[in-house]
Amino acid sequence: MRQAVVGLLAHVDAGKTTLAEAMLAAAGAIRNPGRVDSGSSHLDTDAMERDRGITIFSSSAALDWGGAGAESGAHLMLVDAPGHVDFSAEAERTLQALDYAVLVVGANDGVQGHTETLWELLVRYGVPTFVFVNKCDLENPGREELLAELASRLSPGCVDASSLLAGDAGALEEAASTDEAALEEYLEAGALSMEVLRRLVAERALFPVFFGAALRDDGVRGLLDGMCALLAERSWPDEFAARVYRVSRGARGERLAWVKVTGGVLRAKAQVAGLGRRGAPWAEKINEVRLYQGTSFETVPEVPAGRVCAVTGLSHAVPGSALGAEPEGARPLLAPVLSYQVIPEPGADVSALVRALRELADEDPTLGVTWHERLQEAHVQLMGEVQQDVIAELLRERHGFKVTFGPGGILYKETVTAPAEGVGHFEPLRHYAEVRLLVEPLPRGAGVELGTRCPTDDLDLNWQRLILSCAMERDHLGVLTGAPLADVRITLLAGRAHPKHTEGGDFRQATYRAVRQALMGARERGECQLLEPWYRFRLTVPADRVGRALTDLTRMAAEFETPVAAGDEATIAGEVPASEVGEYALEVARYTGGRGRISLELAGYRPCHNADEVIATASYDPEADLPNTPDSVFCSHGAGRTVKWPEVPAHAHTVADPARLRPYRAADAAFFSR
């Protein structure tokens, strides 16, 4: 029997979880479909999900559909991903476990802004996709109009599945036009074989569209029949490989790592190796292997390739961890752009609160927990207010903390615009380490890369690895506002150790100081740059309100295209600084009488449009930030003394070879890791 891991994705309220319940009930996997509005759905297993009526955490269940033969039957493992925009990062992590996806679109709402965001993620991860237009029992524009919208907003490859599978000439011609080889077959035979249709779906050239109403069990069996008919056979390598796509807690508080097995067999009690937070390697033994069906699970001795399961015993695995022979995955596209202060009750143990937040960050790496020593404040990075409520509830349930959140602030980042060399020296009495680094700019969105050009004759390879580990273990702060450093490559040029007095912590101190010293020099030369998040927006307003919309967008420093009119409405698309958006969605509703709407998605980071104002408001003094000091410590007359950062190069014991300052080349790639 063929098998596939199928994810269900949708904009919130499109009926995705209702569809999952209907599919499970139709296949006999559950007796009766649950209802989201009554809190009885099998896949919304958390109390917060049932109270709110939305999916917050991805969950899984399996069903068998059709006959037992390879052609007629299939084993489908459904993964219900969150639909609310605040939890879109969880949905993105789920994509790495999928073989296929079902994108659910509400017939009454059509393609929403978040629907387009999900579509772009499916494109990025190359997931073959079916489309299910749900709620067709409600008022809607009609099947032809909906297909036209899908073709224009998502892909021209969106074709009516029922017509396609029935052999309709028009639908087959549309499918054939997406691929040259398929077009040749269609012109010769006047039809397309199922093998060709399966290939077109697998290669993301064709996106079959199904119609129905999941709540009324209309079109659900047609979706299952069509999916199983169009699933392609897939083989998996023999060598063990797997990817962690989620980390959660079980009913007894045990840590669960949810994995997709992509090669060989995953066995209980087996030793597996992987990479954890910031690329740190680990090796641990799997205790239990579980197959979940909503809240219930079955413990099994092993799981073959191509299936998903949950395992216990992996304390260092994080979402995105590659196990065994699995290659490192792509960097996540979605990330929070707002930072909030976490405010505990008076008298609470703040250090315990930070530990609890970091435990939650193991389950959601985008949480971005930061402890501000100077302010004695804990901050987290969140996608929005709904996620605030979820974090507060998790802290209360698991750790007994009652917290509130301060007002959200934009999460700025900093980078450099030109290479900057820095030196860090740490030599109090009976300690010694010196590090010389090069900090270079990278394209937007590249993150932080690290590597070395230091010969092992100058510094032992073990020390070099330690320096890179120290550089990788924390977020380095910029010197303009204290925002995290981003889009840079940090290269070790030279280093020096003492055969007797050097300890591992000495290189940690020298590395931190070297990065900061490089940034201070760049700041003096005007080569530091403040970055801010920008949203990609789509604003639809009545035609007589276009002038007001354009005035607002100009005031907000937005970059936008010429408005496109459609009937009595006009749509404006472009990009806008996130700091300028604020509550503009409410403002749109007010000045359009509720007829206007705006959709937003993160477009990435760009140079800050009002950098001078933001820097002045921050009033950040990098030299007063003692935990991130750019100064160094040298030994003089038997005692350590502080040397201010501008004077450090004159006192340094290492000299960088000018050849190591050459521009980065592709041949250096083996030395770098994210």
N, C-alpha and C positions, 0 to 999 in steps of 0.2 A: 504494500500500500504506500502510495506517495505521501509525503509529509511536508509541512511548511509551518513556519512561525509567522503568524499574520497579526499585524498591529492594527488597532482601530484608532483613528485620529480624527479630530473634528474641532471646530470652533465650539465654545461652550453653548449648551442648549440646542445643539443640532440633533440630539437623540442618539449619540454614540453608544452609551451604556445600555440604553433600551434595545438597540440593535443587537448588542452582544448577548443580552438576556434572551432575545427572541431566537438567535442562532443556536444557543445552547439548548433551549427548549425544543426547537424543531428537530435537533439531532438526538434528543433523548438524554443529553448529558445532565439535565436538571428536570425535575418533574413539572414545575410551573415557572414561567418567567417572573422575576421580581420587578418591582416598580420603583423608580427613582424617587417619585414624589411621596411614596409611603415609606421610604427608607428600607425596603425589603430586597434590594438588588443583591445578587450573589457576588458581584465583582467590586462593588463599593463596600469594602470590608471594614473600613475604619469608621469609628463613631462620628468623627468630624465630617466625613464624606456623606454619611447618611443624614446628618443634621442639615447640611448645606445643600444637598442634592447635586453635588458636583464631584467629579473624580479628581482627587488630589495626588494619590499615589498609584503607580501602574500596578495592575494585578493580572493574573493569568488563569486560564482554564483551557481544557482540551475537549475536542469533540471528534467523532468519526462520522463521515458523511458518505453516502453511496455504498457501493458494493465493496467486496474485499479485494478485488483485482486491482492491478496497477493502473488500469485505464479508468475504471469506474468508481474507485473509492479513494479517499484521502483522509489522513489524520491531521487535523488542524489544531495548532496550539495558539489560542487567541491571547493577545496582550492588549488590555484596555489601558490606553495612555491618557494622562490628564488633558482636559480640553481648555481649562481656564488659562488665560495668558500669563497669570502669575506663576504657573507651574509648567510653562513651556520648556524650561530647561530640562525637567524630568522627562517630558515627551521626547526631546531631542536625544537624551541618553538611551531611551528605549529603541530608537531607530537602529542602533548598532546591533540589535539582536534580531532584526526582522528579515525574513525572506521576501515577504509581500506586505502590502499595507492596503487597508480599506479607508479611504478618505470620505467621511460622511459630511454631506452638505444639506442644509435644511432647504426644502423647496420654497418655503415661505420667505426665507432670508437671503437665499442665493449665496454667492461667494463673498465672504466677509474678509476683512483685513487680515485677521489671524489665520484664515484659511489659506491665504496666499503665503503667509509666513511658513506654515506647515508644508505647503507645496515646495517652497524653496529648499526646505530641509530635506524633503524626500528626493529632490533633484541632487542635492549636495551628497547625500549618502547613497545614491543610486538604487533606491528601493522601488521595485516594480509595484504599480499602484492600480487598484480598482477604485471606482468612485460609486458611492451609493447615495442617491438623492432621496433623502428621507422626508417624512411629513407631507407626502404628496396628497394626503387627504385634506390638508389645509389649503386655503386660497393661495394660488401661485400663478406665475406668468404662463405656465404651460410647458410641455416637454420640449418642444422645438426651441422656445426661447431660453430655457434652462441649458440645453445642450449648446446653444450659441454662446451663452455667457461662459460656460466651462471652457469652450474652445478658445475664446478670446482672452479670458483671465488666467487660465491655467495652461492648456496646451491644445493645439489643433488635433492632437491624437486622441482626444476624448470622443468616443464613438458609442452610440447606443448598443448595449450588449445584447439585448434581446433580438434586435434586427441582425446583428453580426452573427450570432449563433444560429439564427434561423436561415442563414444563407442569403439574406436580402442583398440584392446587387448593389444598391447605393451604399450600404454599410461596408460591404466587402471592398468596394472601390475606394472608400475613404481610408480603410485600413491599409490597402495596398499602396496608397499614395505616400505612406510614411516610410517606405523602404524600397530600395531599387530592386532587390532580388524578389521581394514579394510582388512588386508591380509586374515584373516579367512573368511570374507564374500566373498571375491573374489574367494578363493579356493572352497567354497561351491557353489556359484551361478554363477561364471564365469563373474560377472559384479559388479559394485558398484552403489548404489543408489545415487540420488542427495543429499539426506540428509547427507550421509557419505562424499561426496565430499565437501559439504558446511562446515561440521565439520572440515575436514582436512585443508581447507583454513583458517577457523577461528582460528584454533590452530597452524597455521604457520608450518604445516608439508608439505603442498602442496602450490606451487607458480605457478599458471597457466601463461604460456607465450603466448602472442599474437604477431602477426607480421603485419606490414602494413606501410603505408606512409601517415602521417596525412595531409600533404600539398595537397596531391592528393585525400584525402578522401578515402583512401584505408585501409580497416581493422578496421575503426573506429566503424562502426555499429556492427561488430563482437565482438569488445571489449565491447561495451555497452551490447549486448545480453549476452555475457559470464559472465560479472560482475553481471548483474541482476540475472542470473540463479544461481550464486554461492554465493550470499549474504545470510547470515544466519539471521534468526529472532533474535531480541534482545529486552529484556525487561529492563525497567529502574525503579529505586526505586521511591516511592511516595514523599519522603522528598526532599525539594529543595536543589540542589547542582549544582555548575557550576565552570568552570575553565577559567580564563583569559589567552588567548594565544597570544594576540597582543594588543598594545596600539598605536593609531595613532591620527591624526588631520583631521577633516572633512573639507569640502570646505569653511566653514565660520570660521575655526579656532577652532571649538569645539572639546573637548577631547573625543575620542571614545575608549571604551574598548570592544574588540572582545572576545566573550565568547562562550564556548561549554556548553550547558545545559546538565547535567548528572543526574539530578533527579528532579522530581516534575515539576513545571511550573515557568518560569521567567516572572514576570508581571511588566508593567510600574507603576511607583509611589510606588513600593514596597521598603521597607528598607532591605538592605542586609549587611552582615558583612563579613569581610575577613582579610587577612594579607597583609601588604604592604612591602616596602623595609626593609630588615633586620628583618622581622618577626613582625613589629609593627602592632597591631590590629587596625581596623577602622570599622565604620558603616556609610553608606550613603544611600541616596534614589536615585533610578533609575528614570531619567526623561523620556527619550524616549527609545523605543525598535525598532531597525531598521533591516530589512532584505535587504541586499545589492545584487545587480546584476551588478557587475562591478562598474561603477561610480554612477548609480542610486540606489535609495533605496525606500522601502515602510515602513511606520511607522505602527506598529501593537501593539495591547494591550498586547499580551502575546506570549511566545514561549514555546512549550512543550519540554520535555526531548528528547535528541537525536539530537537536531538541533543546528546550530550556528547562532549567530546574533551579532549585535553591539549595545551597549547601551551608553547613555550619562548620565552625573551626577556623575560618580565615579572618583573623583579627586585623590584618593589614590591608586586605583588599578594599579598594575604593571604586566607585563607578568609573568605568573606563579602563580598569586594570586588564592587561593582556596576560593570559596564563599560557604556559607551555610554549608552543611554537607560534602562537598568535602574534602578528605584527602589531606595533604600536598604532593606535587609532588616530583619527584626525582630531585636531583641537576643536572643542565645542564652539559653535557659532553664537549661541545665545548666552548672555551674561547680564546680571543686574547692573543698573546704572545709578541706583540710589543707595545711599548709606544712611543707616539709622543708629542712633544711640540706644542701647538696651538699658533701661532704668529699672533696677530691682527695688524691692521694698526696703525701707530703712533697716539697717542692722543685718542685712543679708550678707553671706560670705561671697564676696565678689570673685575671689579666686576660684571658688567652686562653681560659680556661675559661668566663668570663662571656660572651665573644663567641660561643663555641660554643653555649652555652645559648640565647642570644638568636637564633641561627640556627635552632635547633630550635623556638623560640617563633614564628618566622615561619610554620612549618608547623602548629603547634598553638597558637593564640592564648591558650588557657586555661592554658598552662604558667606564666605569671606570674612571669618571672624578676626577682628583686630582689637588688641588691647593697647590703648593709648596711655603709656606710663606717665607722661607729663600731666595729662588731664585726669588720670585714674578713671577712665571710661572704657566700656566695652562697646564696640560698634560691629554691626553686621551689614552685609550687602543683600538687599532683597529686591524682588521684582515688583512688589506692590503691597497694598494694604491687606488683601486676603492672605497673603503669605505671612504677614505680621501676625495675624490671628492664629494661624497654624503653628508658628514657632512658639508663640506664647502658650498655647495649649499643650504642646509637647513638653515644654519646660515645666509646666505645672504637673502634668501627669507623671512624667518620668522622674523628675528631680525635686518637685515641691517648690519651685520658684514661681513667684507671682511677679511678672514684669510688665512694664509698659514701654512704649517706644517714643523717643524724641522725634521732632519733625525731620522728615527726610531731606537729605542734601545730595546734590549731584556728586557722583563718584568721578572725580577728575583723575587723570593720569599724567605722568611727565615722561619726557624722552629727551634725547640730545639730537642736535642737527648736524654735528660734525664729530669725528673721533676725538676722544679725550683720554689721556693717559693719567693714571693715578697710582700713588704709592701709599701703602699702609705699613707701619712699623709698630711692633708691640714688644717692648723690652723692659718691663719692670725687673726687679732683681730676681735672678734665677729663672727667667723666661726669655724666649727669643723667637721672633718670626718676622719675616718681611715678605710682602707680596707686591708685585708690580702688575697692573692690569691695564687693558685697553677697553674702553667702552665705546662702541660704534652704533650708529643709528641703523635701524632696520625698517622695512616697509610697515605701514599701518596694519595692525592685527597679527603681527608675527610673534608677539610675546617676548620672552627673554630666552636667548640662546647662550650657551656656555661652552668653552673649549680651551685648548691650550696650544701654545707655540713654544713653550719652554722646553729646552733640551733636557733629557734625563741626566746628562752629565752635570748640568747646573743644579738640578733639584730632583731628588728621587721621585719616581713615579707614584709611590704611595702618598707622598706629601702633596703632589699635584692633584691626585684624586680627592684628597681631603679638602684642598682649597676649593675645588669645583663643587664638592658636596656642601661646603659651608656657604658658597655663593648661591646654591640652589635652594637651601633650606628655608629661606625667608623672602618676603617681599621687601626689596630695597626701596627706600623713600627718596623722592626727588628733593631738590633744594629750593624750589620756588614756593610751593605750598605744603610740602610734606606728603604729597600724593604718591601712590605707588609708581615705581619706575616700570616702563613698558616699551616694547618694540626696540630693544637694544641687544647687541651681542657683547658679552663680556668674555674677553680672551686673556688668559694668563700668559704674560710675557716673560716674567722672571720671578724667582723666589729664593729665599735663603733660610736655612735652618741651622741650628746649633747642635752638634753631635751629642751634647749632654743636657742642655737646658730647654730644648724645644719640646712642648707638649701640644696635643691636638687643639686645645682651646686657644693656644697662642695664634695659630693660623686663622682661627675663626675671627678673632679680634683684628688681626692684620687685614683680612679680606674685607670685612665690613668697612674699615677705615679707608682702604684703598678705593673702594667704589665711591664713597662719599667725597674723598679728596679729588677724584676725577671729576665728579659732578660740580664741585665748588669751582674748579678751574674753568669748566665749561660755562658756568654761570657768569663768571667774571668776563668771559669773552662774548657773552650774549648768545651762547650756543645751547642753552636749555630751552625747552618748549613745553608749554602747558597744553594738554589734550583734553577735549571734552567729548561726551557721547552725543551723537546726532541720531535723530529718528528719521526713518523714511515714512512719509505720510501720504495719505490719500484722502482729500477733503471733498465731500460732495455737498453742495448747497443749492438752494433754488436759484434760478438764473438771475432773478432780480437782486440777489445778495452777493453776487460775484465781486462787485467793487469793494464791499466791506471786507470780504475774505482776503482779497489781494492786499488791501491796506494793512490788515492784521499780519499777514505773512511777511510783508516788507518790514514792518516794525519788529518782527521776531527774528530778523536776519536770515530768513529762510531762502533757499534756492529752489525755484519751482519752474515747471513747464507751463506753456500756454494752456489756459482752461479748455477743456473738451466738453462741448455741449451735447446733451442727449435728452431730447424732449424739453421739459421745463426745468431740467436740472443741469448743472455744470460740475465737472470733476477737475480738481487741481491736484497734481502729483508733484512731489519733490522731496527735499530733505530740510530739516530744521534742527537747530541746537536743542537738545533735551532740556536745558536750563530755561528755555523760553516758553516751553509748552505749558507747564503748570496745570491749571484747571481749564485749559482752553476748550476741552470737549464740552464742558458745561456752558461756556460762553457761546459756542457754536449752536447748542440747543436753544439758548435764549434768543439770539438774534435771528434765528431761522424759524422760530415758533415750533421747535421740535422736529423740523423736517431735514435739518442738516446733520451730518455725521462725519467723524474723522477717525481713521484707523492709523495706528502707529506701530512701527517695528524698529528694532535697533538696526541702524545702518553701519555702525562702527564708530571708531574714534577719529576725530579730525582736530587740527589746531583750534584752540579756543578762540571764539570770535570776540570776546571781551577779556582777554588775558590780563591786561593791566589792572582792570577793576577787580577781578577775582584774586589776583596776587596781593593787591593792596588790602582787600577785605580779610584775607587769611592772616596777614601780618606774621608770617612764619619766619622765624630766625633759625636757620639751620645750625648755627654754631651754639645756640642755646639748647638744642635738642641733644642732650648728653647721651642718651642711649643710642643715638645715631651720629656720633661725633665724627667730624672729618680730620680731627687732630690725631697725632701719633705719640707714642711713648718711647723715648730713647733712654738708655742708661748713661748716667753721667756721675762720676765720682761715687760709684757704688750704690746709686739710687736712681729710680726712674723719674724722668721729668717730661712734662708735656711740651711738645713742639707744635706750634700752630700750623695749620694746614698749608699756608703759602710757603713755609720754610722747610717742609718735609723733604721735597726733592733734593735740596742742598745737603741734607743730612743722610740720605738714603745710602744703603750699602750695596744695592744692586744697580746695574746699568743695563737698560734694554738695548738689544741689538737692533739697529735701524731696519735690518731686513725683516724683523718680526713685526714691524709697523706697516708692512705692505697691505694693500687692500685685500679683503677676503676673496678667495678664489674657490671655485667648485671643488678643487682637489683637497681643500681643507675640510670638506663636509664630514669626513669620517671622525673628526675630532670634536664635533659639536653635537649637543643633544638639547632638546627643549627642557 
